Amino acid sequence: MNRPEIRALDTLNSILLGKPREVELALATFIARGSLLIEDRPGFGKTTLAKGLASVLALSFGRIQCTNDLLPMDILGRTSPDRDGHLQFIKGPIFAQVVLLDELNRAPARTQSAFLQAMEEGEVTVDGVTTRLPIPQMFIATQNPSDHIGTSLLPESELDRFMARLSIGAPEPSIEKKILLEGPRGTPSPPPCLDWNECLGIQALADAVHVSETLLDLVVRFLNHARAKGAILSPRAGKDMIRLTRALSLLRGRNHALPSDFKDALLPVISHRVKHSHEISESFSFLA
């Protein structure tokens, strides 16, 4: 198989066993230049997926453990004088290419807001100086269920910055047997499947996937349908639907998007943005 994105997909499936849909969605979110929110209980493979993605894409990995005393400077970085007294900017962990925001909903609101500019504009401002973040870059945030002690609900403005949401869930019994037999450190880091230029090239290929006027009308129809049901979906959500649909189409070997790709992208894009997302999607006719 010569296509590098398929090699990456196959390698990721060998790391996170028995979760092909979740693996495909995570890789598609990267290809679509989006941020990913993973909501699940501890120990179900959230960190494994994030680190595996960075490894197969040959990108730098940074992990930020969110706690209730985390400060913006702990994430963004700070200015500090060097030996000659000149101020220099010391970059924080947000300058990695794959950034894992672990247990994001434990961080205080002021610190969470520090991510918004980075996720939307690809840059951060510290002490009045704006610095570009690396490209390509992907943010993967994990969120514990709201019934966990010390957690809070993420604000709508922050949730809307995430392209997609997924939940990994427990493995099938046959897969869990294999996991239980792994060594104490689990699966070793996989070899890279892509390089920096290939990552950018695949993202550009996804941008070029054809979206027909019929499919575009389908997306607009759904947005109007959801709003009529009381769900407030922003234009950003509509753009995320298109971008994720294109990325899924590319992973499936096509240069044109199908309604089935849009259907698979729909719930991941809206489930963290609106309540009763399943009911809204099930009440919508996908017939063009």
Beta strands, then each sheet from edge to edge (+ up, - down):
strand 1: 36-39
strand 2: 61-65
strand 3: 77-81
strand 4: 87-91
strand 5: 98-102
strand 6: 123-126
strand 7: 129-132
strand 8: 138-143
strand 9: 164-166
sheet 1: 2+ 5+ 8+ 1+ 9+
sheet 2: 3+ 4-
sheet 3: 6+ 7-
end
